[in-house]
Amino acid sequence: MNEREICERIAEILNLEHDCSKGIDDLLEILEYEINEYRKSLEEQAMFMEAQIEELSRSYEEISTLLEISEIFGTFEFPLNLQNKLEKVIRLLRNVIKFEGYVVHLEGELTAGDLNREEIEAEIGNPEKTVLIEPGKSEKFSNLLFVPIKGNRYYGYMCFTGKEDGGVFTAGDRKIAEMTARYIASALDRLDFLKKEIERERLEEQLNIARQIQTNLLPRKIPEIGFVEADACSQPAVQVGGDYYDFFVSQEKRFLTVVGDVAGKSVPAALLMSAVRSYLKVLVTTCPDLERLVNRLNSILCEDMTNDRFVTMAFIEISPDGTLNLINAGHNPVYFLHKGELVKIEASAIPIGITEWEYRKHTIHLKPDTFVISYSDGLTEARNEAGEEFGYEKLENILREFKGETPAELLEALRKNVKSFMGDAQQHDDMTIVVLKYKGQQEVE
């Protein structure tokens, strides 16, 4: 191939019109220029591809690191082994973020790292926000990344300073640190939930035991005595409550019923109720006179109770001949029902345990087949879904309309009506009902 043919071929490749009779030198210069430009373009593309590969490699490393951290804190263990998990996480983060110093502080749990907490916290101010301090922005720290650990509550923080390569913390570093903080917070949230659930179940178990104990403190069996028939029920608003009832038969064959309501609900009321029961059990055997018994009980409780605690109580003592002695110490009215006729006797004294008081009995004479109804305010103050109270009017209507013969029937009528009135509403107070029936004077063994 001669020079002219070579010139024509180069012109064809370059897509140029060239007079090859004038020589090839100009065309070779053009060709050299194009080759150099192409070389530069290839070099730029190679650099771009290298940067892309480096970015992809870093992204892969970051994603891989976050997946490993997710697995570390995503696998739930109890106990959490927090120290061990954090050591693994810090090693992973160091490979990606490439920090020089760090501190991880979890309130009430642990603090790890080589940085001074006091200096960090003084520099940050608000520990519940992410802070990125760039070079020249702080006198103490040339480069700092602070990330709070927050879930359902604030747990603590992670802080990193310095870069091993002399660079600065990037937006990617911040993102990785914030994601890690979320994984830690999520694990601590689950741990918190589990601890609360364990505590709830433990408390539930203890309250169930307390309820069983309290139930056993109430009469398991009603004393059988010819001239009185009785029935009763007690339902606490929560597992345990402050209502109390009991039955006693004296050596003189008098039938004594006691109904009490301790101020408050749940465990404090139940504990006080237990104390009242214990005192009463002793006093019944040593104080045959009703007034003396009640006054002595009040004196004891005044010494033991705080100012915000007291007990309303109704003491009902029935003799074989129908003589009824009543001391109502701040309790609900006691009802007397005889063949549709209803009589209500209100409280005549203050509740037990407030201050010294001279309690006096109120005496009436019962006719045979008279019902005596005593109860706690959980009955009259029972509420329906609209917030309305059951009230005394409904109670009195049920009593007047009662046609049954036994205390058990009357008790069931009261319970059924209250339950129907409440519907799906939650019981908000302890409810106790005691029903007696004086059957008339009979031979008592």
CORQUI-V799683 format. One record per backbone hydrogen bond with DSSP energy under -0.5 kcal/mol. NH is the residue of the N-H (numbers start at 1). CO is the residue of the C=O. E is the energy in kcal/mol with one decimal. If there is no record, write none. Layout:
nh=NH co=CO e=E
nh=NH co=CO e=E
This chain:
nh=6 co=2 e=-2.3
nh=7 co=3 e=-2.7
nh=8 co=4 e=-2.6
nh=9 co=5 e=-2.2
nh=10 co=6 e=-2.5
nh=11 co=7 e=-2.5
nh=12 co=8 e=-2.0
nh=13 co=9 e=-2.2
nh=14 co=10 e=-2.7
nh=15 co=11 e=-0.6
nh=16 co=11 e=-2.8
nh=18 co=16 e=-0.6
nh=20 co=18 e=-1.2
nh=22 co=19 e=-1.8
nh=23 co=20 e=-1.0
nh=28 co=24 e=-2.0
nh=29 co=25 e=-1.8
nh=30 co=26 e=-1.9
nh=31 co=27 e=-2.3
nh=32 co=28 e=-2.6
nh=33 co=29 e=-2.2
nh=34 co=30 e=-2.3
nh=35 co=31 e=-2.4
nh=36 co=32 e=-2.3
nh=37 co=33 e=-2.4
nh=38 co=34 e=-2.2
nh=39 co=35 e=-2.2
nh=40 co=36 e=-2.4
nh=41 co=37 e=-2.2
nh=42 co=38 e=-2.3
nh=43 co=39 e=-2.4
nh=44 co=40 e=-2.6
nh=45 co=41 e=-2.5
nh=46 co=42 e=-2.3
nh=47 co=43 e=-2.4
nh=48 co=44 e=-2.6
nh=49 co=45 e=-2.8
nh=50 co=46 e=-2.3
nh=51 co=47 e=-2.4
nh=52 co=48 e=-2.6
nh=53 co=49 e=-2.8
nh=54 co=50 e=-2.5
nh=55 co=51 e=-2.7
nh=56 co=52 e=-2.9
nh=57 co=53 e=-2.7
nh=58 co=54 e=-2.5
nh=59 co=55 e=-2.8
nh=60 co=56 e=-2.9
nh=61 co=57 e=-2.4
nh=62 co=58 e=-2.8
nh=63 co=59 e=-3.0
nh=64 co=60 e=-2.9
nh=65 co=61 e=-2.4
nh=66 co=62 e=-2.7
nh=67 co=63 e=-2.4
nh=68 co=64 e=-2.2
nh=69 co=65 e=-2.6
nh=70 co=66 e=-2.7
nh=71 co=67 e=-2.2
nh=72 co=68 e=-2.2
nh=73 co=69 e=-2.4
nh=74 co=70 e=-2.1
nh=75 co=71 e=-1.5
nh=76 co=74 e=-0.8
nh=85 co=81 e=-2.0
nh=86 co=82 e=-2.6
nh=87 co=83 e=-1.9
nh=88 co=84 e=-1.6
nh=89 co=85 e=-2.1
nh=90 co=86 e=-2.8
nh=91 co=87 e=-1.6
nh=92 co=88 e=-1.8
nh=93 co=89 e=-2.7
nh=94 co=90 e=-2.3
nh=95 co=91 e=-1.2
nh=96 co=92 e=-0.9
nh=96 co=93 e=-0.5
nh=97 co=93 e=-3.2
nh=98 co=93 e=-0.9
nh=98 co=94 e=-0.8
nh=100 co=161 e=-2.0
nh=100 co=162 e=-1.0
nh=101 co=161 e=-2.2
nh=103 co=159 e=-1.9
nh=104 co=112 e=-3.3
nh=105 co=157 e=-2.5
nh=106 co=110 e=-3.2
nh=107 co=105 e=-0.5
nh=107 co=155 e=-2.7
nh=109 co=106 e=-2.4
nh=110 co=106 e=-1.5
nh=112 co=104 e=-2.7
nh=114 co=102 e=-1.7
nh=115 co=102 e=-1.3
nh=117 co=115 e=-0.7
nh=120 co=116 e=-2.1
nh=121 co=117 e=-2.9
nh=122 co=118 e=-2.0
nh=123 co=119 e=-1.8
nh=124 co=120 e=-2.2
nh=125 co=121 e=-2.0
nh=126 co=124 e=-1.4
nh=127 co=125 e=-0.8
nh=129 co=126 e=-1.0
nh=131 co=146 e=-2.6
nh=133 co=144 e=-2.7
nh=134 co=132 e=-0.6
nh=137 co=134 e=-2.0
nh=144 co=133 e=-2.4
nh=145 co=160 e=-2.9
nh=146 co=131 e=-3.3
nh=147 co=158 e=-3.1
nh=149 co=156 e=-3.1
nh=150 co=148 e=-0.7
nh=151 co=153 e=-2.6
nh=155 co=149 e=-2.8
nh=156 co=149 e=-1.2
nh=157 co=105 e=-2.3
nh=158 co=147 e=-2.8
nh=159 co=103 e=-2.2
nh=160 co=145 e=-2.8
nh=161 co=101 e=-2.5
nh=162 co=143 e=-2.0
nh=164 co=98 e=-2.8
nh=166 co=163 e=-1.9
nh=174 co=170 e=-2.2
nh=175 co=171 e=-2.3
nh=176 co=172 e=-2.4
nh=177 co=173 e=-2.5
nh=178 co=174 e=-2.8
nh=179 co=175 e=-2.5
nh=180 co=176 e=-2.4
nh=181 co=177 e=-2.2
nh=182 co=178 e=-1.9
nh=183 co=179 e=-2.1
nh=184 co=180 e=-2.3
nh=185 co=181 e=-2.7
nh=186 co=182 e=-2.8
nh=187 co=183 e=-2.1
nh=188 co=184 e=-2.3
nh=189 co=185 e=-2.5
nh=190 co=186 e=-2.1
nh=191 co=187 e=-2.0
nh=192 co=188 e=-2.7
nh=193 co=189 e=-2.6
nh=194 co=190 e=-2.5
nh=195 co=191 e=-2.6
nh=196 co=192 e=-2.6
nh=197 co=193 e=-2.6
nh=198 co=194 e=-2.8
nh=199 co=195 e=-2.6
nh=200 co=196 e=-2.8
nh=201 co=197 e=-2.8
nh=202 co=198 e=-2.6
nh=203 co=199 e=-2.8
nh=204 co=200 e=-2.9
nh=205 co=201 e=-2.6
nh=206 co=202 e=-2.4
nh=207 co=203 e=-3.0
nh=208 co=204 e=-2.4
nh=209 co=205 e=-2.2
nh=210 co=206 e=-2.7
nh=211 co=207 e=-2.8
nh=212 co=208 e=-2.3
nh=213 co=209 e=-2.5
nh=214 co=210 e=-3.1
nh=215 co=211 e=-2.9
nh=216 co=212 e=-2.0
nh=217 co=213 e=-1.0
nh=217 co=214 e=-0.6
nh=218 co=214 e=-1.0
nh=218 co=215 e=-0.6
nh=219 co=245 e=-0.5
nh=225 co=223 e=-0.6
nh=225 co=228 e=-0.7
nh=228 co=225 e=-1.4
nh=229 co=437 e=-2.1
nh=231 co=435 e=-2.0
nh=233 co=433 e=-2.0
nh=235 co=431 e=-3.1
nh=244 co=260 e=-2.4
nh=246 co=258 e=-2.0
nh=248 co=256 e=-2.6
nh=250 co=254 e=-2.5
nh=253 co=250 e=-2.0
nh=255 co=318 e=-2.9
nh=256 co=248 e=-3.3
nh=256 co=254 e=-0.6
nh=257 co=316 e=-3.2
nh=258 co=246 e=-2.3
nh=259 co=314 e=-2.1
nh=260 co=244 e=-3.7
nh=261 co=312 e=-2.5
nh=262 co=242 e=-2.5
nh=263 co=310 e=-2.5
nh=266 co=240 e=-0.7
nh=269 co=265 e=-1.0
nh=270 co=266 e=-2.4
nh=271 co=267 e=-2.6
nh=272 co=268 e=-1.9
nh=273 co=269 e=-2.6
nh=274 co=270 e=-2.2
nh=275 co=271 e=-1.7
nh=276 co=272 e=-2.6
nh=277 co=273 e=-2.5
nh=278 co=274 e=-2.1
nh=279 co=275 e=-2.5
nh=280 co=276 e=-2.5
nh=281 co=277 e=-2.5
nh=282 co=278 e=-1.4
nh=283 co=279 e=-2.6
nh=284 co=280 e=-2.4
nh=285 co=281 e=-0.6
nh=285 co=282 e=-0.7
nh=286 co=282 e=-0.8
nh=286 co=283 e=-0.6
nh=287 co=283 e=-2.5
nh=293 co=289 e=-2.3
nh=294 co=290 e=-2.4
nh=295 co=291 e=-2.4
nh=296 co=292 e=-2.3
nh=297 co=293 e=-2.4
nh=298 co=294 e=-2.4
nh=299 co=295 e=-2.0
nh=300 co=296 e=-2.0
nh=301 co=297 e=-2.4
nh=302 co=298 e=-2.3
nh=303 co=299 e=-1.2
nh=304 co=300 e=-1.2
nh=305 co=301 e=-2.7
nh=309 co=306 e=-1.7
nh=311 co=352 e=-2.4
nh=312 co=261 e=-2.3
nh=313 co=329 e=-1.5
nh=314 co=259 e=-2.7
nh=315 co=327 e=-2.8
nh=316 co=257 e=-3.1
nh=316 co=314 e=-0.6
nh=317 co=315 e=-0.5
nh=317 co=325 e=-2.7
nh=318 co=255 e=-3.0
nh=319 co=323 e=-2.5
nh=322 co=319 e=-2.3
nh=324 co=364 e=-3.3
nh=325 co=317 e=-2.8
nh=325 co=323 e=-0.5
nh=326 co=324 e=-0.5
nh=326 co=362 e=-2.8
nh=327 co=315 e=-2.1
nh=329 co=313 e=-3.1
nh=329 co=327 e=-0.8
nh=330 co=328 e=-1.3
nh=330 co=349 e=-1.4
nh=334 co=345 e=-2.3
nh=335 co=373 e=-2.2
nh=336 co=343 e=-2.7
nh=337 co=371 e=-2.7
nh=338 co=341 e=-2.5
nh=341 co=338 e=-1.9
nh=343 co=336 e=-2.5
nh=345 co=334 e=-2.5
nh=346 co=344 e=-0.5
nh=348 co=328 e=-1.4
nh=349 co=328 e=-1.3
nh=352 co=311 e=-2.8
nh=354 co=351 e=-0.9
nh=359 co=357 e=-1.0
nh=362 co=326 e=-2.9
nh=363 co=361 e=-0.5
nh=364 co=324 e=-2.4
nh=366 co=322 e=-3.0
nh=366 co=364 e=-0.5
nh=369 co=438 e=-2.5
nh=370 co=367 e=-0.9
nh=370 co=438 e=-1.1
nh=371 co=337 e=-3.3
nh=372 co=436 e=-2.5
nh=373 co=335 e=-2.7
nh=374 co=372 e=-0.5
nh=374 co=434 e=-2.5
nh=376 co=432 e=-2.1
nh=378 co=430 e=-0.5
nh=379 co=376 e=-1.9
nh=380 co=376 e=-0.6
nh=381 co=377 e=-2.3
nh=382 co=379 e=-1.1
nh=384 co=388 e=-1.9
nh=387 co=384 e=-1.9
nh=390 co=382 e=-2.3
nh=391 co=380 e=-3.4
nh=394 co=390 e=-0.7
nh=395 co=391 e=-1.2
nh=396 co=392 e=-2.9
nh=397 co=393 e=-2.2
nh=398 co=394 e=-2.2
nh=399 co=395 e=-2.1
nh=400 co=396 e=-2.5
nh=401 co=397 e=-2.0
nh=402 co=398 e=-0.6
nh=402 co=399 e=-0.8
nh=410 co=406 e=-1.9
nh=411 co=407 e=-2.9
nh=412 co=408 e=-2.1
nh=413 co=409 e=-2.0
nh=414 co=410 e=-2.1
nh=415 co=411 e=-2.4
nh=416 co=412 e=-2.7
nh=417 co=413 e=-2.0
nh=418 co=414 e=-2.3
nh=419 co=415 e=-2.5
nh=420 co=416 e=-2.2
nh=421 co=417 e=-2.1
nh=422 co=418 e=-2.4
nh=423 co=419 e=-1.7
nh=425 co=422 e=-2.2
nh=431 co=235 e=-2.5
nh=433 co=233 e=-2.3
nh=434 co=374 e=-3.2
nh=435 co=231 e=-2.9
nh=436 co=372 e=-2.9
nh=437 co=229 e=-2.3
nh=438 co=370 e=-2.8
nh=439 co=227 e=-2.6
nh=439 co=437 e=-0.7
nh=440 co=227 e=-0.7
nh=445 co=443 e=-0.5
